Amino acid sequence: MVPPMSHAERNVLLGVLFFATALCAAQWVFARQSAGIPPPDKDPFVGTWKPNTDKSRPKLSAREARTKWIESREGAERIFRLEGRSESSRTLCDGEPHTEGDPVITAAPPGKDYVVCRYVTPNRIEGETGTVIRDSGRPFFSGSIDYWTLEISPDGQQMSVTHFKDKPRIKVAMIWVLDRVQGP
């Protein structure tokens, strides 16, 4: 049997627990800040982009070649939409998986229902999209997974959207190169 704690011992224990909790919270905040998510007004992805048909592979369809991409930010969330369409996609690129219905993802790509992405640097985002199957309420990932990167050129005037066939991001499946039409 454990002897009862004195009032002073209980206060010391509560102080240690409070300190440990505060330390964990500070580490979590620091980790999120150091994840490379730039402030919305300095995010190089924000702007309007048009496809560069000469640099994109495979050759873009006529419809793809006419489509402008519009990237914006609301707080830490990335908002993406295609010109002429009312629906948009919201994603939080914090390195955590977000599924359809999660408050920070409003639309996953067709046939996919989760997104994981993170800013590797302010000019590069790596991500994946896939399918979630739920077992007794717990999600697990299944099916084919799409691995991709978004990268802004050093001069900020081009964005490359590269899809890969493999997780190490070596075998390129397709690359869209987009030219900046309008900046942030």
Contact map, one row per residue, 1 for C-alpha under 8 A:
1110000000000000000000000000000000000000000000000000000000000000000000000000000000000000000000000000000000000000000000000000000000000000000000000000000000000000000000000000000000000000
1111000000000000000000000000000000000000000000000000000000000000000000000000000000000000000000000000000000000000000000000000000000000000000000000000000000000000000000000000000000000000
1111100000000000000000000000000000000000000000000000000000000000000000000000000000000000000000000000000000000000000000000000000000000000000000000000000000000000000000000000000000000000
0111110000000000000000000000000000000000000000000000000000000000000000000000000000000000000000000000000000000000000000000000000000000000000000000000000000000000000000000000000000000000
0011111111000000000000000000000000000000000000000000000000000000000000000000000000000000000000000000000000000000000000000000000000000000000000000000000000000000000000000000000000000000
0001111111000000000000000000000000000000000000000000000000000000000000000000000000000000000000000000000000000000000000000000000000000000000000000000000000000000000000000000000000000000
0000111111100000000000000000000000000000000000000000000000000000000000000000000000000000000000000000000000000000000000000000000000000000000000000000000000000000000000000000000000000000
0000111111110000000000000000000000000000000000000000000000000000000000000000000000000000000000000000000000000000000000000000000000000000000000000000000000000000000000000000000000000000
0000111111111000000000000000000000000000000000000000000000000000000000000000000000000000000000000000000000000000000000000000000000000000000000000000000000000000000000000000000000000000
0000111111111100000000000000000000000000000000000000000000000000000000000000000000000000000000000000000000000000000000000000000000000000000000000000000000000000000000000000000000000000
0000001111111110000000000000000000000000000000000000000000000000000000000000000000000000000000000000000000000000000000000000000000000000000000000000000000000000000000000000000000000000
0000000111111111000000000000000000000000000000000000000000000000000000000000000000000000000000000000000000000000000000000000000000000000000000000000000000000000000000000000000000000000
0000000011111111100000000000000000000000000000000000000000000000000000000000000000000000000000000000000000000000000000000000000000000000000000000000000000000000000000000000000000000000
0000000001111111110000000000000000000000000000000000000000000000000000000000000000000000000000000000000000000000000000000000000000000000000000000000000000000000000000000000000000000000
0000000000111111111000000000000000000000000000000000000000000000000000000000000000000000000000000000000000000000000000000000000000000000000000000000000000000000000000000000000000000000
0000000000011111111100000000000000000000000000000000000000000000000000000000000000000000000000000000000000000000000000000000000000000000000000000000000000000000000000000000000000000000
0000000000001111111110000000000000000000000000000000000000000000000000000000000000000000000000000000000000000000000000000000000000000000000000000000000000000000000000000000000000000000
0000000000000111111111000000000000000000000000000000000000000000000000000000000000000000000000000000000000000000000000000000000000000000000000000000000000000000000000000000000000000000
0000000000000011111111100000000000000000000000000000000000000000000000000000000000000000000000000000000000000000000000000000000000000000000000000000000000000000000000000000000000000000
0000000000000001111111110000000000000000000000000000000000000000000000000000000000000000000000000000000000000000000000000000000000000000000000000000000000000000000000000000000000000000
0000000000000000111111111000000000000000000000000000000000000000000000000000000000000000000000000000000000000000000000000000000000000000000000000000000000000000000000000000000000000000
0000000000000000011111111100000000000000000000000000000000000000000000000000000000000000000000000000000000000000000000000000000000000000000000000000000000000000000000000000000000000000
0000000000000000001111111110000000000000000000000000000000000000000000000000000000000000000000000000000000000000000000000000000000000000000000000000000000000000000000000000000000000000
0000000000000000000111111111000000000000000000000000000000000000000000000000000000000000000000000000000000000000000000000000000000000000000000000000000000000000000000000000000000000000
0000000000000000000011111111100000000000000000000000000000000000000000000000000000000000000000000000000000000000000000000000000000000000000000000000000000000000000000000000000000000000
0000000000000000000001111111110000000000000000000000000000000000000000000000000000000000000000000000000000000000000000000000000000000000000000000000000000000000000000000000000000000000
0000000000000000000000111111111000000000000000000000000000000000000000000000000000000000000000000000000000000000000000000000000000000000000000000000000000000000000000000000000000000000
0000000000000000000000011111111100000000000000000000000000000000000000000000000000000000000000000000000000000000000000000000000000000000000000000000000000000000000000000000000000000000
0000000000000000000000001111111110000000000000000000000000000000000000000000000000000000000000000000000000000000000000000000000000000000000000000000000000000000000000000000000000000000
0000000000000000000000000111111111000000000000000000000000000000000000000000000000000000000000000000000000000000000000000000000000000000000000000000000000000000000000000000000000000000
0000000000000000000000000011111111100000000000000000000000000000000000000000000000000000000000000000000000000000000000000000000000000000000000000000000000000000000000000000000000000000
0000000000000000000000000001111111111000000000000000000000000000000000000000000000000000000001000000000000000000000000000000000000000000000000000000000000000000000000000000000000000000
0000000000000000000000000000111111111000000000000000000000000000000000000000000000000000000000000000000000000000000000000000000000000000000000000000000000000000000000000000000000000000
0000000000000000000000000000011111111000000000000000000000000000000000000000000000000000000000000000000000000000000000000000000000000000000000000000000000000000000000000000000000000000
0000000000000000000000000000001111111000000000000000000000000000000000000000000000000000000001000000000000000000000001110000000000000000000000000000000000000000000000000000000000000000
0000000000000000000000000000000111111100000000000000000000000000000000000000000000000000000000000000000000000000000000111100000000000000000000000000000000000000000000000000000000000000
0000000000000000000000000000000111111110000000000000000000000000000000000001000000000000000011000000000000000000000001101100000000000000000000000000000000000000000000000000000000000000
0000000000000000000000000000000000011111011000000000000000000000000000000000000000000000000000000000000000000000000000000100000000000000000000000000000000000000000000000000000000000000
0000000000000000000000000000000000001111111000000000000000000000000000000011000000000000000000000000000000000000000000000000000000000000000000000000000000000000000000000000000000000000
0000000000000000000000000000000000000111111001000000000000000000000000011111000000000000000000000000000000000000000000000000000000000000000000000000000000000000000000000000000000000000
0000000000000000000000000000000000000011111000000000000000000000000000000000000000000000000000000000000000000000000000000000000000000000000000000000000000000000000000000000000000000001
0000000000000000000000000000000000000111111100000000000000000000000000000000000000000000000000000000000000000000000000000000000000000000000000000000000000000000000000000000000000000000
0000000000000000000000000000000000000111111111000000000000000000000000000000000000000000000000000000000000000000000000000110000000000000000000000000000000000000000000000000000000000001
0000000000000000000000000000000000000000011111100000000000000000000000000000000000000000000000000000000000000000000000000110000000000000000000000000000100010000000000000000000000000001
0000000000000000000000000000000000000000001111100000000000000000000000110000000000000000000000000000000000000000000000000010000000000000000000000000000100000010000000000000000000000000
0000000000000000000000000000000000000001001111110000000000000000000001111000000000000000000000000000000000000000000000000000000000000000000000000000000000000000000000000000000000000011
0000000000000000000000000000000000000000000111111000000000000000000001110000000000000000000000000000000000000000000000000000000000000000000000000000000000000000000000000000000000011111
0000000000000000000000000000000000000000000001111100000000000000000111100000000000000000000000000000000000000000000000000000000000000000000000000000000000000000000000000000000000011110
0000000000000000000000000000000000000000000000111110000000000000000111000000000000000000000000000000000000000000000000000000000000000000000000000000000000000010000000000000000001111100
0000000000000000000000000000000000000000000000011111000000000000111110000000000000000000000000000000000000000000000000000000000000000000000000000000000000000000000000000000000001111000
0000000000000000000000000000000000000000000000001111100100000001111100000000000000000000000000000000000000000000000000000000000000000000000000000000000000000000000000000000000111100000
0000000000000000000000000000000000000000000000000111111100000000100000000000000000000000000000000000000000000000000000000000000000000000000000000000000000000000000000000000000111100000
0000000000000000000000000000000000000000000000000011111100110000100000000000000000000000000000000000000000000000000000000000000000000000000000000000000000000000000000000000000010000000
0000000000000000000000000000000000000000000000000001111100000000000000000000000000000000000000000000000000000000000000000000000000000000000000000000000000000000000000000000000000000000
0000000000000000000000000000000000000000000000000001111110000000000000000000000000000000000000000000000000000000000000000000000000000000000000000000000000000000000000000000000110000000
0000000000000000000000000000000000000000000000000011111111110000000000000000000000000000000000000000000000000000000000000000000000000000000000000000000000000000000000000000011110000000
0000000000000000000000000000000000000000000000000000001111110000000000000000000000000000000000000000000000000000000000000000000000000000000000000000000000000000000000000000011100000000
0000000000000000000000000000000000000000000000000000000111110000000000000000000000000000000000000000000000000000000000000000000000000000000000000000000000000000000000000000011000000000
0000000000000000000000000000000000000000000000000000100111111000000000000000000000000000000000000000000000000000000000000000000000000000000000000000000000000000000000000000000000000000
0000000000000000000000000000000000000000000000000000100111111111100000000000000000000000000000000000000000000000000000000000000000000000000000000000000000000000000000000000000000000000
0000000000000000000000000000000000000000000000000000000000111111100000000000000000000000000000000000000000000000000000000000000000000000000000000000000000000000000000000000000000000000
0000000000000000000000000000000000000000000000000000000000011111110000000000000000000000000000000000000000000000000000000000000000000000000000000000000000000000000000000000000000000000
0000000000000000000000000000000000000000000000000000000000011111111000000000000000000000000000000000000000000000000000000000000000000000000000000000000000000000000000000000000000000000
0000000000000000000000000000000000000000000000000010000000011111111000000000000000000000000000000000000000000000000000000000000000000000000000000000000000000000000000000000000000000000
0000000000000000000000000000000000000000000000000111100000011111111000000000000000000000000000000000000000000000000000000000000000000000000000000000000000000000000000000000000000000000
0000000000000000000000000000000000000000000000000110000000000111111100000000000000000000000000000000000000000000000000000000000000000000000000000000000000000000000000000000000000000000
0000000000000000000000000000000000000000000000000110000000000011111110000000000001100000000000000000000000000000000000000000000000000000000000000000000000000000000000000000000000000000
0000000000000000000000000000000000000000000000011110000000000000011111000000000001100000000000000000000000000000000000000000000000000000000000000000000000000000000000000000000000000000
0000000000000000000000000000000000000000000000011100000000000000001111100000000111100000000000000000000000000000000000000000000000000000000000000000000000000000000000000000000000000000
0000000000000000000000000000000000000000000001111000000000000000000111110000000111100000000000000000000000000000000000000000000000000000000000000000000000000000000000000000000000000000
0000000000000000000000000000000000000000000011110000000000000000000011111000011110000000000000000000000000000000000000000000000000000000000000000000000000000000000000000000000000000000
0000000000000000000000000000000000000001000011100000000000000000000001111100011100000000000000000000000000000000000000000000000000000000000000000000000000000000000000000000000000000001
0000000000000000000000000000000000000001000001000000000000000000000000111111111000000000000000000000000000000000000000000000000000000000000000000000000000000000000000000000000000000000
0000000000000000000000000000000000000001000000000000000000000000000000011111111000000000000000000000000000000000000000000000000000000000000000000000000000000000000000000000000000000000
0000000000000000000000000000000000000011000000000000000000000000000000001111100000000000000000000000000000000000000000000000000000000000000000000000000000000000000000000000000000000000
0000000000000000000000000000000000001011000000000000000000000000000000001111110000000000000110000000000000000000000000000000000000000000000000000000000000000000000000000000000000000000
0000000000000000000000000000000000000000000000000000000000000000000000001111111000000000011110000000000100000000000000000000000000000000000000000000000000000000000000000000000000000000
0000000000000000000000000000000000000000000000000000000000000000000000111101111100000000011110000000000000000000000000000000000000000000000000000000000000000000000000000000000000000000
0000000000000000000000000000000000000000000000000000000000000000000000111100111110000001111000000000000000000000000000000000000000000000000000000000000000000000000000000000000000000000
0000000000000000000000000000000000000000000000000000000000000000000011110000011111000001110000000000000000000000000000000000000000000000000000000000000000000000000000000000000000000000
0000000000000000000000000000000000000000000000000000000000000000000011100000001111101111100000000000000000000000000000000000000000000000000000000000000000000000000000000000000000000000
0000000000000000000000000000000000000000000000000000000000000000001111000000000111111001000000000000000000000000000000000000000000000000000000000000000000000000000000000000000000000000
0000000000000000000000000000000000000000000000000000000000000000001111000000000011111000000000000000000000000000000000000000000000000000000000000000000000000000000000000000000000000000
0000000000000000000000000000000000000000000000000000000000000000000000000000000001111100000000000000000000000000000000000000000000000000000000000000000000000000000000000000000000000000
0000000000000000000000000000000000000000000000000000000000000000000000000000000011111111000000000000000000000000000000000000000000000000000000000000000000000000000000000000000000000000
0000000000000000000000000000000000000000000000000000000000000000000000000000000010011111000000000000000000000000000000000000000000000000000000000000000000000000000000000000000000000000
0000000000000000000000000000000000000000000000000000000000000000000000000000000010001111100000000000000000000000000000000000000000000000000000000000000000000000000000000000000000000000
0000000000000000000000000000000000000000000000000000000000000000000000000000001111001111110000000000000001100000000000000000000000000000000000000000000000000000000000000000000000000000
0000000000000000000000000000000000000000000000000000000000000000000000000000001110000011111000000000000011110000000000000000000000000000000000000000000000000000000000000000000000000000
0000000000000000000000000000000000000000000000000000000000000000000000000000111100000001111100000000000111100000000000000000000000000000000000000000000000000000000000000000000000000000
0000000000000000000000000000000000000000000000000000000000000000000000000000111000000000111110000100000111000000001000000000000000000000000000000000000000000000000000000000000000000000
0000000000000000000000000000000000000000000000000000000000000000000000000001110000000000011111000100000110000000000010000000000000000000000000000000000000000000000000000000000000000000
0000000000000000000000000000000000001000000000000000000000000000000000000001110000000000001111110000000000000000000111100000100000000000000000000000000000000000000000000000000000000000
0000000000000000000000000000000100101000000000000000000000000000000000000000000000000000000111110000000000000000000111100000000000000000000000000000000000000000000000000000000000000000
0000000000000000000000000000000000000000000000000000000000000000000000000000000000000000000011111000000000000000000111000000000000000000000000000000000000000000000000000000000000000000
0000000000000000000000000000000000000000000000000000000000000000000000000000000000000000000011111100000000000000000110000000000000000000000000000000000000000000000000000000000000000000
0000000000000000000000000000000000000000000000000000000000000000000000000000000000000000000000111110000000000000011110000000000000000000000000000000000000000000000000000000000000000000
0000000000000000000000000000000000000000000000000000000000000000000000000000000000000000001100011111010110000000011100000000000000000000000000000000000000000000000000000000000000000000
0000000000000000000000000000000000000000000000000000000000000000000000000000000000000000000000001111110010010000111000000000000000010000000000000000000000000000000000000000000000000000
0000000000000000000000000000000000000000000000000000000000000000000000000000000000000000000000000111110011110000110000000000000000000000000000000000000000000000000000000000000000000000
0000000000000000000000000000000000000000000000000000000000000000000000000000000000000000000000000011111011000000000000000000000000000000000000000000000000000000000000000000000000000000
0000000000000000000000000000000000000000000000000000000000000000000000000000000000000000000000000111111111000000000000000000000000000000000000000000000000000000000000000000000000000000
0000000000000000000000000000000000000000000000000000000000000000000000000000000000000000000000000000111111000000000000000000000000000000000000000000000000000000000000000000000000000000
0000000000000000000000000000000000000000000000000000000000000000000000000000100000000000011100000100011111000000000000000000000000000000000000000000000000000000000000000000000000000000
0000000000000000000000000000000000000000000000000000000000000000000000000000000000000000111100000111111111110000001000000000000000000000000000000000000000000000000000000000000000000000
0000000000000000000000000000000000000000000000000000000000000000000000000000000000000001111000000001111111110000000000000000000000000000000000000000000000000000000000000000000000000000
0000000000000000000000000000000000000000000000000000000000000000000000000000000000000001110000000001000011111000100000000000000000000000000000000000000000000000000000000000000000000000
0000000000000000000000000000000000000000000000000000000000000000000000000000000000000000100000000011000011111101111000000000000010000000000000000000000000000000000000000000000000000000
0000000000000000000000000000000000000000000000000000000000000000000000000000000000000000000000000000000000111111100000000000000010000000000000000000000000000000000000000000000000000000
0000000000000000000000000000000000000000000000000000000000000000000000000000000000000000000000000000000000011111100000000000000000000000000000000000000000000000000000000000000000000000
0000000000000000000000000000000000000000000000000000000000000000000000000000000000000000000000000000000000001111100000000000000000100000000000000000000000000000000000000000000000000000
0000000000000000000000000000000000000000000000000000000000000000000000000000000000000000000000000000000000011111110000000000000011110000000000000000000000000000000000000000000000000000
0000000000000000000000000000000000000000000000000000000000000000000000000000000000000000000000000011000000111111111000000000000011110000000000000000000000000000000000000000000000000000
0000000000000000000000000000000000000000000000000000000000000000000000000000000000000000000000001111000000010001111100000000000011110000000000000000000000000000000000000000000000000000
0000000000000000000000000000000000000000000000000000000000000000000000000000000000000000001000001110000010010000111110000000001111000000000000000000000000000000000000000000000000000000
0000000000000000000000000000000000000000000000000000000000000000000000000000000000000000000011111100000000000000011111000000001110000000000000000000000000000000000000000000000000000000
0000000000000000000000000000000000000000000000000000000000000000000000000000000000000000000111111000000000000000001111100000111100000000000000000000000000000000000000000000000000000000
0000000000000000000000000000000000101000000000000000000000000000000000000000000000000000000011100000000000000000000111110000111000000000000000000000000000000000000000000000000000000000
0000000000000000000000000000000000111000000000000000000000000000000000000000000000000000000011000000000000000000000011111111110000000000000000000000000000000000000000000000000000000000
0000000000000000000000000000000000110000000000000000000000000000000000000000000000000000000000000000000000000000000001111111110000000000000000000000000000000000000000000000000000000000
0000000000000000000000000000000000011000000000000000000000000000000000000000000000000000000000000000000000000000000000111111100000000000000000000000000000000000000000000000000000000000
0000000000000000000000000000000000011100001100000000000000000000000000000000000000000000000000000000000000000000000000111111100000000000000000000000000000000000000000000000000000000000
0000000000000000000000000000000000000000001110000000000000000000000000000000000000000000000000000000000000000000000000111111100000000000000000000000001110000000000000000000000000000000
0000000000000000000000000000000000000000000000000000000000000000000000000000000000000000000000000000000000000000000000111111110000000000000000000000111100000000000000000000000000000000
0000000000000000000000000000000000000000000000000000000000000000000000000000000000000000000010000000000000000000000011111111111000000000000000000000111000000000000000000000000000000000
0000000000000000000000000000000000000000000000000000000000000000000000000000000000000000000000000000000000000000000011110001111100000000000000000011110000000000000000000000000000000000
0000000000000000000000000000000000000000000000000000000000000000000000000000000000000000000000000000000000000000001111000000111110000000000000000011100000000000000000000000000000000000
0000000000000000000000000000000000000000000000000000000000000000000000000000000000000000000000000000000000000000001110000000011111000000000000001111000000000000000000000000000000000000
0000000000000000000000000000000000000000000000000000000000000000000000000000000000000000000000000000000000011001111100000000001111100000000000001110000000000000000000000000000000000000
0000000000000000000000000000000000000000000000000000000000000000000000000000000000000000000000000000000000000001111000000000000111110000000011111100000000000000000000000000000000000000
0000000000000000000000000000000000000000000000000000000000000000000000000000000000000000000000000000000000000011110000000000000011111000000011111000000000000000000000000000000000000000
0000000000000000000000000000000000000000000000000000000000000000000000000000000000000000000000000010000000000001110000000000000001111100001111000000000000000000000000000000000000000000
0000000000000000000000000000000000000000000000000000000000000000000000000000000000000000000000000000000000000000000000000000000000111110001111000000000000000000000000000000000000000000
0000000000000000000000000000000000000000000000000000000000000000000000000000000000000000000000000000000000000000000000000000000000011111111100000000000000000000000000000000000000000000
0000000000000000000000000000000000000000000000000000000000000000000000000000000000000000000000000000000000000000000000000000000000001111111100000000000000000000000000000000000000000000
0000000000000000000000000000000000000000000000000000000000000000000000000000000000000000000000000000000000000000000000000000000000000111110000000000000000000000000000000000000000000000
0000000000000000000000000000000000000000000000000000000000000000000000000000000000000000000000000000000000000000000000000000000000000111111000000000000000000000000000000000000000000000
0000000000000000000000000000000000000000000000000000000000000000000000000000000000000000000000000000000000000000000000000000000000000111111100000000000000000000000000000000000000000000
0000000000000000000000000000000000000000000000000000000000000000000000000000000000000000000000000000000000000000000000000000000000011110111110000000000000000000000000000000000000000000
0000000000000000000000000000000000000000000000000000000000000000000000000000000000000000000000000000000000000000000000000000000000011110011111000000000000000000000000000000000000000000
0000000000000000000000000000000000000000000000000000000000000000000000000000000000000000000000000000000000000000000000000000000001111000001111100000000000000000000000000000000000000000
0000000000000000000000000000000000000000000000000000000000000000000000000000000000000000000000000000000000000000000000000000000001111000000111111000000000000000000000000000000000000000
0000000000000000000000000000000000000000000000000000000000000000000000000000000000000000000000000000000000000000000000000000000001100000000011111000000000000000000000000000000000000000
0000000000000000000000000000000000000000000000000000000000000000000000000000000000000000000000000000000000000000000000000000000001100000000001111100000000000000000000000000000000000000
0000000000000000000000000000000000000000000000000000000000000000000000000000000000000000000000000000000000000000000000000000000111100000000001111110000000000000000000000000000000000000
0000000000000000000000000000000000000000000000000000000000000000000000000000000000000000000000000000000000000000000000000000000111000000000000011111000000000000001110000000000000000000
0000000000000000000000000000000000000000000000000000000000000000000000000000000000000000000000000000000000000000000000000000011110000000000000001111100000000000001111101000000000000000
0000000000000000000000000000000000000000000000000000000000000000000000000000000000000000000000000000000000000000000000000000011100000000000000000111110000000000111100001000000000000000
0000000000000000000000000000000000000000000000000000000000000000000000000000000000000000000000000000000000000000000000000001111000000000000000000011111000000001111000000000000000000000
0000000000000000000000000000000000000000000000000000000000000000000000000000000000000000000000000000000000000000000000000001110000000000000000000001111100000011110000000000000000000000
0000000000000000000000000000000000000000000000000000000000000000000000000000000000000000000000000000000000000000000000000011100000000000000000000000111110000011100000000000000000000000
0000000000000000000000000000000000000000000110000000000000000000000000000000000000000000000000000000000000000000000000000011000000000000000000000000011111011111000000000000000000000000
0000000000000000000000000000000000000000000000000000000000000000000000000000000000000000000000000000000000000000000000000010000000000000000000000000001111111111000000000000000000000000
0000000000000000000000000000000000000000000000000000000000000000000000000000000000000000000000000000000000000000000000000000000000000000000000000000000111111000000000000000000000000000
0000000000000000000000000000000000000000000000000000000000000000000000000000000000000000000000000000000000000000000000000000000000000000000000000000000011111100000000000000000000000000
0000000000000000000000000000000000000000000100000000000000000000000000000000000000000000000000000000000000000000000000000000000000000000000000000000000111111110000000000000000000010000
0000000000000000000000000000000000000000000000000000000000000000000000000000000000000000000000000000000000000000000000000000000000000000000000000000000111111110000000000000000000110000
0000000000000000000000000000000000000000000000000000000000000000000000000000000000000000000000000000000000000000000000000000000000000000000000000000000110111111000000000000000011110000
0000000000000000000000000000000000000000000010001000000000000000000000000000000000000000000000000000000000000000000000000000000000000000000000000000011110011111100000000000000011110000
0000000000000000000000000000000000000000000000000000000000000000000000000000000000000000000000000000000000000000000000000000000000000000000000000000111110000111110000000000001111000000
0000000000000000000000000000000000000000000000000000000000000000000000000000000000000000000000000000000000000000000000000000000000000000000000000001111000000011111000000000001111000000
0000000000000000000000000000000000000000000000000000000000000000000000000000000000000000000000000000000000000000000000000000000000000000000000000001110000000001111100000001111100000000
0000000000000000000000000000000000000000000000000000000000000000000000000000000000000000000000000000000000000000000000000000000000000000000000000111100000000000111110000001111000000000
0000000000000000000000000000000000000000000000000000000000000000000000000000000000000000000000000000000000000000000000000000000000000000000000000111000000000000011111101111110000000000
0000000000000000000000000000000000000000000000000000000000000000000000000000000000000000000000000000000000000000000000000000000000000000000000000110000000000000001111101111100000000000
0000000000000000000000000000000000000000000000000000000000000000000000000000000000000000000000000000000000000000000000000000000000000000000000000010000000000000000111111110000000000000
0000000000000000000000000000000000000000000000000000000000000000000000000000000000000000000000000000000000000000000000000000000000000000000000000010000000000000000111111100000000000000
0000000000000000000000000000000000000000000000000000000000000000000000000000000000000000000000000000000000000000000000000000000000000000000000000000000000000000000001111100000000000000
0000000000000000000000000000000000000000000000000000000000000000000000000000000000000000000000000000000000000000000000000000000000000000000000000011000000000000000111111111000000000000
0000000000000000000000000000000000000000000000000000000000000000000000000000000000000000000000000000000000000000000000000000000000000000000000000000000000000000000111111111000000000000
0000000000000000000000000000000000000000000000000000000000000000000000000000000000000000000000000000000000000000000000000000000000000000000000000000000000000000000111001111100000000000
0000000000000000000000000000000000000000000000000000000000000000000000000000000000000000000000000000000000000000000000000000000000000000000000000000000000000000011110001111111000000000
0000000000000000000000000000000000000000000000000000000000000000000000000000000000000000000000000000000000000000000000000000000000000000000000000000000000000000011110000011111000000000
0000000000000000000000000000000000000000000000000000000111000000000000000000000000000000000000000000000000000000000000000000000000000000000000000000000000000000011100000001111100000000
0000000000000000000000000000000000000000000000000000000111000000000000000000000000000000000000000000000000000000000000000000000000000000000000000000000000000001111000000001111110000000
0000000000000000000000000000000000000000000000000011001110000000000000000000000000000000000000000000000000000000000000000000000000000000000000000000000000000001110000000000011111000000
0000000000000000000000000000000000000000000000000011101100000000000000000000000000000000000000000000000000000000000000000000000000000000000000000000000000000111100000000000001111100000
0000000000000000000000000000000000000000000000001111000000000000000000000000000000000000000000000000000000000000000000000000000000000000000000000000000000000111100000000000000111110000
0000000000000000000000000000000000000000000000001111000000000000000000000000000000000000000000000000000000000000000000000000000000000000000000000000000000001110000000000000000011111000
0000000000000000000000000000000000000000000000111100000000000000000000000000000000000000000000000000000000000000000000000000000000000000000000000000000000011110000000000000000001111110
0000000000000000000000000000000000000000000000111100000000000000000000000000000000000000000000000000000000000000000000000000000000000000000000000000000000000000000000000000000000111110
0000000000000000000000000000000000000000000000111000000000000000000000000000000000000000000000000000000000000000000000000000000000000000000000000000000000000000000000000000000000011111
0000000000000000000000000000000000000000000001110000000000000000000000000000000000000000000000000000000000000000000000000000000000000000000000000000000000000000000000000000000000011111
0000000000000000000000000000000000000000101101100000000000000000000000010000000000000000000000000000000000000000000000000000000000000000000000000000000000000000000000000000000000000111
